[in-house]
Amino acid sequence: MSNMYLAYVSDEVFIIDPSVSPDSLKEDISAVSAILITHGHYDHIKYAEEWHQKYPEAPVYMSSADSDLIGDPRANASFMDGILQPFDFPYENPADTLVFASVSIKVIPTPGHTMGSVCYMFSEDGTDYLFTGDTVFAGSVGRTDMPGGSYELLKRSVAVLSTFPAETRIFPGHGPESTIGDENRYNPFFN
């Protein structure tokens, strides 16, 4: 099971990796500022179209380098859990920084798990929050043996992330949260 996040930053709400149906949420969300996708694998985009239909004003951001994964069941791994039908929601290729009414989000390209993998960083009250998708997990990294994966690129991406401040909080696509400091200490892929 993958992690989907509802990030409440200032007065805005962001959906990160829409892997859960909006109908399954118990809380009511009046507006969504954006839907952010870290990479194009099925378990991270499964409900992107439903979220976009429910909140059509919210732009969907995903790297265009992963756009070919949407309609390819082998490449996006939907063959593991029922074929994901190709869908056509309008998405935008994320810039270096996404600017909204009360928050800016830094977009960090982290190819390796897929060619279009990105991480999203929010800062609030002096704390950095890094949503890593399947680039980095607590104690590990994402696999690179699927179409578009590259261990060499993933190592470079991890090297970039390892330079972030130790107190940066990490929210991965699977498993528990961590920090850059803990990953530098305990994650064998960081050394």
C-alpha positions in Angstrom: 0.0 0.0 0.0 1.3 3.4 -0.9 1.0 6.6 1.2 -1.2 9.4 0.1 -0.8 12.7 1.9 -3.2 15.6 2.6 -0.7 18.4 3.3 -2.3 21.4 5.1 0.1 24.3 4.6 -1.0 27.8 5.8 -4.6 28.0 4.5 -4.1 25.6 1.6 -4.6 21.9 1.0 -2.4 19.8 -1.3 -3.1 16.2 -2.3 0.2 14.3 -2.8 0.2 11.0 -4.7 -3.6 10.3 -5.0 -3.7 6.6 -4.2 -6.9 6.7 -2.2 -10.3 7.6 -3.6 -11.7 10.9 -2.5 -14.9 9.1 -1.6 -13.1 7.2 1.2 -12.1 10.3 3.2 -14.1 11.0 6.3 -13.3 14.6 6.5 -14.7 17.3 4.2 -12.2 19.3 2.1 -13.7 22.5 0.7 -10.9 23.3 -1.8 -7.7 21.8 -3.0 -4.9 24.0 -4.2 -3.1 21.4 -6.2 -2.6 17.6 -6.8 1.0 16.7 -6.8 2.3 13.4 -8.2 5.8 12.3 -7.4 6.0 9.7 -10.2 3.8 7.9 -12.7 3.4 4.4 -11.2 -0.1 3.1 -10.7 0.0 3.0 -6.9 0.6 6.8 -6.9 -1.8 7.9 -9.6 -4.6 5.4 -9.3 -7.2 8.0 -8.2 -5.7 11.1 -9.9 -8.6 11.4 -12.3 -11.2 11.1 -9.5 -9.5 13.8 -7.4 -9.3 16.1 -10.4 -13.0 15.5 -11.2 -13.9 16.4 -7.6 -11.6 19.4 -7.5 -11.4 20.6 -11.1 -9.9 24.0 -10.1 -6.8 22.2 -8.6 -4.0 21.8 -11.2 -2.3 18.4 -11.4 1.5 18.4 -11.4 3.5 15.5 -12.7 6.8 15.4 -14.6 6.2 15.0 -18.3 9.1 12.5 -18.3 6.6 10.0 -16.7 3.6 10.9 -19.0 4.2 7.7 -21.1 3.6 5.6 -18.0 -0.1 6.5 -17.7 -1.2 4.2 -20.5 1.3 1.4 -20.2 0.2 -1.3 -17.7 3.7 -2.9 -17.7 5.5 0.4 -17.2 3.2 1.8 -14.6 2.8 -1.6 -12.8 -1.0 -1.5 -12.9 -0.8 -5.1 -14.2 -0.2 -6.1 -10.6 -3.6 -4.9 -9.4 -5.9 -4.7 -12.4 -5.1 -2.6 -15.4 -5.2 1.1 -15.1 -7.2 2.5 -18.0 -5.4 5.4 -19.7 -7.0 8.6 -18.6 -6.6 12.2 -19.7 -6.5 14.7 -16.9 -4.8 17.9 -17.7 -1.4 18.0 -15.9 1.4 20.5 -15.9 5.1 19.8 -15.9 6.2 21.2 -12.6 8.6 24.2 -12.6 11.5 24.5 -10.1 9.1 26.3 -7.7 5.3 26.2 -7.6 3.8 29.3 -6.2 0.3 29.4 -4.7 -1.6 32.0 -2.7 0.2 31.5 0.6 2.9 28.9 0.0 5.8 28.1 -2.4 6.7 24.5 -3.1 10.2 23.6 -4.3 10.2 20.8 -6.9 13.4 18.6 -6.8 14.0 16.3 -9.8 15.0 12.9 -8.5 15.2 10.5 -11.4 16.1 6.9 -10.8 13.0 5.1 -9.6 11.4 6.5 -12.8 12.8 9.1 -15.2 10.2 11.6 -14.0 10.5 11.1 -10.3 10.3 14.4 -8.3 10.2 15.4 -4.7 8.2 18.2 -3.3 9.4 20.4 -0.4 7.3 22.7 1.7 8.6 24.9 4.4 6.5 26.1 7.3 7.6 27.7 10.6 11.2 26.9 10.0 10.7 23.2 9.2 11.2 21.6 5.8 8.8 18.8 4.8 10.0 16.7 1.9 7.6 14.3 0.1 9.9 11.8 -1.6 7.5 9.4 -3.4 9.5 6.2 -4.1 12.9 8.0 -4.3 13.7 7.5 -0.6 12.1 5.4 2.1 13.0 5.2 5.8 16.1 3.0 5.6 16.0 2.3 1.8 15.3 3.6 -1.7 12.9 2.8 -4.5 13.5 0.0 -6.9 15.1 0.6 -10.2 14.3 -2.7 -12.1 11.1 -1.4 -13.7 10.9 0.4 -17.1 12.6 3.8 -16.8 14.5 2.9 -13.7 18.2 3.7 -13.3 20.3 2.8 -10.3 23.0 5.3 -11.3 20.5 8.1 -11.6 18.9 7.1 -8.3 22.3 7.2 -6.5 22.8 10.8 -7.9 19.4 11.8 -6.7 20.0 10.4 -3.2 23.4 12.2 -3.1 21.5 15.5 -3.7 18.9 14.8 -1.0 21.6 13.8 1.5 22.9 17.4 1.5 19.6 18.8 2.8 19.5 19.9 6.5 19.5 17.0 8.9 16.2 18.1 10.5 14.3 18.0 7.1 11.3 15.7 7.6 10.8 13.0 4.9 7.4 11.7 3.9 8.0 8.7 1.6 5.6 7.0 -0.8 5.6 3.8 1.4 6.3 3.2 5.1 7.0 5.6 8.0 8.3 9.1 7.9 12.0 9.9 8.6 14.5 12.7 8.5 17.5 13.5 6.4 19.7 13.2 9.5 18.4 9.7 10.2 18.8 8.6 6.6 22.4 9.9 6.6 23.0 7.8 9.7 21.1 4.6 9.0 20.2 4.3 5.3 23.0 2.3 3.5 22.1 4.0 0.2 23.0 7.4 1.6 26.6 6.4 2.3 
